[in-house]
């Protein structure tokens, strides 16, 4: 795990897999789908945001970034 991220790649991958391609999810829903606690999911989503793999909108919905 890189020192710049707070969660391991495995957890980030599990969280990313729980996000749907269409629409978005709130943190609580992602935690439920990934079977992880909400704090871990929030840290993983913040790490994925730093990696520019997800976005968050003004209503706190997390979304996967489309592949370019």
C-alpha positions in Angstrom: 0.0 0.0 0.0 1.3 3.4 -0.9 1.9 5.9 2.0 -0.3 8.5 0.3 -3.5 6.4 0.6 -5.2 5.5 3.8 -6.8 2.2 2.6 -5.3 -0.8 0.9 -5.9 -1.4 -2.8 -8.0 -4.5 -2.1 -10.5 -2.4 0.0 -10.5 0.4 -2.7 -11.2 -2.3 -5.3 -14.1 -3.7 -3.3 -15.6 -0.3 -2.8 -15.2 0.6 -6.5 -16.8 -2.7 -7.5 -19.8 -1.8 -5.3 -20.5 1.5 -7.1 -22.8 1.2 -10.1 -21.8 2.5 -13.5 -25.2 4.3 -13.9 -26.3 6.8 -11.3 -24.6 6.9 -8.0 -24.7 5.9 -4.3 -24.4 7.5 -1.0 -21.7 6.3 1.4 -24.1 4.2 3.4 -25.3 2.3 0.4 -21.8 1.6 -0.8 -20.9 0.3 2.7 -24.0 -2.0 2.6 -23.2 -3.3 -0.9 -19.5 -3.9 -0.1 -20.2 -5.4 3.3 -17.8 -3.0 5.0 -18.2 -0.5 7.8 -19.0 3.1 6.8 -15.7 4.7 8.0 -13.6 2.3 6.0 -15.8 2.9 2.9 -15.5 6.7 3.4 -11.7 6.6 3.6 -11.6 4.3 0.5 -13.8 6.7 -1.4 -11.7 9.6 -0.4 -8.6 7.7 -1.7 -10.4 6.8 -4.9 -11.3 10.5 -5.3 -7.6 11.4 -4.9 -6.8 8.8 -7.6 -9.5 10.5 -9.8 -11.4 7.2 -10.2 -14.7 8.5 -8.6 -16.5 11.8 -8.2 -18.9 13.2 -5.7 -21.7 15.6 -6.5 -23.4 18.3 -4.4 -25.9 15.8 -3.0 -23.2 13.5 -1.7 -23.7 10.8 -4.4 -20.5 9.0 -5.3 -20.1 8.1 -9.0 -17.5 6.2 -11.0 -15.6 8.4 -13.5 -16.2 7.3 -17.1 -13.2 5.8 -18.8 -11.6 8.1 -21.3 
